[in-house]
Amino acid sequence: MRRFKAWFQKITLGHPGHSAKLCLWMFLDNYVSAIPYAIMVIAVFLLFRPIIIPGAPIPTTGLLILCGALAVQAVIYYFVARKSYMISCAGFAEVVRKARMAMGEQLRRLPMGFYNRRDAGDLTTVLLRDYETVESNNDTLMPKVAVIAARMSMALIVLTVFDWRMTLATLVVIPLSIPFAVVAYRRLNRKNTDLLNAQQDNTARILEYVGGIQTLKAFNQTDEMYRSLRASCDALRQRSIAMEKASAPVGMLARAVLNAGTAVVMGFGVWLMLNGSLAPLTLVVFLLLALNLYNPIMSFMMMLVNITRLNHCTDRINEVMSETPLPYAEGAGKPSGAAICFKNVSFGYGNKEVLHNISLDIPQHSLTALVGPSGSGKSTITRLIARFWDAGSGSITIGGVPVTCLSPDDVLSDVSMVFQDVYLFHDTIEANIRMGREGATREEVIQAAKLAACHDFINALPNGYDTMVGEGGSTLSGGEKQRISIARALLKNAPIVLLDEATASLDPENEVLIQQAIDALVQNKTVIVIAHRLRSVQNADQIIVLNEGHVQQAGTHSELLAADGLYKKLWDEQQKAGSWRLRQTVANI
Ligand SMILES: Nc1ncnc2c1ncn2[C@@H]1O[C@H](COP(=O)(O)OP(=O)(O)OP(=O)(O)O)[C@@H](O)[C@H]1O
C-alpha cells in the first residue's frame, strides 16, 4: 500500500488530491449509472420466474420496489454526475501549470554544469512532452481506471447475489491472465523507453535543424543535415512499430485467456444445472454478465502502454526536479563592497581542468582586463565570479565573503553582465530592457536606452519601445542587440560589471557611442572586461594575461609592454593586424 501511495504521489506530480478526488467521483458516477442495469437484470429474473416455474406468482411487490429504486437512482445520479463532471472540467491543467513554473524556477537555479550534461532537445522534451503526457493521463487514464473498478465491482456484487459458486468460476481465469499481462507490461516498458528516447532525439534534431538553418544554408549543408533529421524520423517510426509489435501478441494471449472464462462459466454452470443445484435462468444471467467482468480487465490491459509512458515521463520530470542547485552556507554576512579575490582557484568542466591555481586581486571600483589567447580561460573566470559554476578548489570572495556562502541569486543581484551572445526574449523592447530591473519606470528604461545609444534606433521602429522582438532577438542586428543588453546592465546598476567582448559586433561609429555608454555604466563599479582588442583596455588599472588556464602576467599596459612577454607579443601582433588588408589576405589564399 505504501508503495502504491508513493507511486500515486509520483504520477500526480506530488498533488494526489485532485486525481484521487476525480477517481473517487468517477467511480461513484459509474457505480450509480450502472445501477439501472443491475436492476434490469433482477427485473428480468423476476419476470422470467413465473414462465420457468409454472404456477409461481408474478412478483408485483418486488417489481414495484425496483421501480422505486430506479427513481431514487435517477435523483442520486443527477447530483453525482454533476459533481464528477465539474471536477473533471477543472482538469489537471492547473497542477501541470504550477509544476511547469516550478520546473522553470528549478532550471534557473541549477548550475551550468547541469546544462553541459543535458541538451536543449532533452529539456524541451521534458517541458513539453513529459508534462503533456502527465496532464492527459491524469485527466483521462485515472478516471478510466476508476470506471473499470466501478464496473467490475458492480458486476461482482450482482453476480455474487445470484450465485457465489458461479461467481468464483467466473473469476478463476483472471489470475491465469496476470502472468501474460506482466510480461506484456515489461516488454512495453522496455520498448516504450526506446520510443521515448527516439522522440527526444527527434526533438533535438528538429531544434538543431531549425536553429542552425541559416548556417546550413550558408554552407549549403541542408542536404546533409536533412539526412540526419530523416534518419532520426526513421528511427522514431521503427521504434513505434517495434513497440506495437512487442506487446501485442502477449497482450492478445492474456485476452484469449480471459475470453476462455466464458467457456469455464458455461461448462461449470451446465454441470451444476445437471446436478440440479443451479437454475437455468441463473446460468443465463452469468452467461450474459461474465463478459461485463472481463471487458474492464481487457480495457485495463490496453491501458498498460499509457501507464508505462506515464511512469517514464514522471521519472524524467523528477530527475530534473531532484537535481540540487548550488549549495550555499548562510551566516557569512553580506559582502562589504565589491572587491573580488581569487585564491589558488582551480576549475574544470567535468574532468578537464581549464584554470590552474589562479590568484587574483580585483580592488573595488577598479577596471581589470582579462586578455589572452582563445581558450585561455577568460570567460571561465567571469562565469566563476557570477557563480554559474563553483570552483573545484581554492576560494573566490566578493566583498570579503566567499561566493559559496552567497546564494546564486544574491551573487547575481550584485553583478551586471554583457555577454558575447546576447539573447533577447520574444517580448517588447521595453520589457527586454526592463529585465535589468523589474519595476523600473518607462522613463528609467528610456534613460538607460539613451545612455546605451539605443534610443534613436528604437524610436525609428514601427512601435518604438512597444515593438516586439523576435525570439532570440532575430529581428535586430547584432550591434542593436548588444546595445540593448548594455541598456539592461545600465538599468540594473549592479556594483560589479562583467563585460565579455562587449564591443565585438559594433561598427566604428557605434563603437564610439557604446564606449561612452560603457564609460557611464562602469562609473564607480568594479569592472572585469574581456577584450581581444588590447587597444581598448590600455587604460585598465590592471591587465591579467592568461595562457592555458594560468596567469602568465599581470600589470598595467606600460608595465606589460616593458616586460616583453606574452602581452607584448599579442600587442605587436595586433599592431601588425591594424595594417591588415582584405585584398592582401585574399591574394595570399
Ligand atoms: N561549457 C563548457 N564545457 C566544457 N568545456 C568548456 C566549456 N566552456 C569552455 N570550455 C573549455 O574551457 C577552456 C576555457 O574556455 P573559455 O571560454 O574560458 O576561454 P576564453 O579565453 O574565454 O576563450 P575565447 O577567447 O575564445 O572566448 C577551453 O578549453 C574551452 O574549450
The ligand as a Gaussian input file, in Angstrom:
#p B3LYP/6-31G(d) Opt

LIG

0 1
 N       30.790000      24.671000     -21.105000
 C       31.984000      24.132000     -21.302000
 N       32.146000      22.810000     -21.207000
 C       33.359000      22.239000     -21.394000
 N       34.466000      22.935000     -21.683000
 C       34.360000      24.264000     -21.800000
 C       33.108000      24.933000     -21.618000
 N       33.309000      26.255000     -21.792000
 C       34.625000      26.399000     -22.068000
 N       35.258000      25.223000     -22.082000
 C       36.697000      24.980000     -22.283000
 O       37.402000      25.706000     -21.286000
 C       38.547000      26.317000     -21.805000
 C       38.500000      27.824000     -21.492000
 O       37.393000      28.358000     -22.174000
 P       36.989000      29.899000     -22.056000
 O       35.711000      30.081000     -22.784000
 O       37.048000      30.319000     -20.647000
 O       38.181000      30.576000     -22.846000
 P       38.303000      32.075000     -23.379000
 O       39.672000      32.508000     -23.042000
 O       37.188000      32.908000     -22.882000
 O       38.156000      31.807000     -24.935000
 P       37.635000      32.809000     -26.076000
 O       38.516000      33.997000     -26.059000
 O       37.796000      32.028000     -27.343000
 O       36.216000      33.135000     -25.757000
 C       38.573000      25.996000     -23.271000
 O       39.449000      24.910000     -23.456000
 C       37.161000      25.573000     -23.607000
 O       37.150000      24.600000     -24.601000

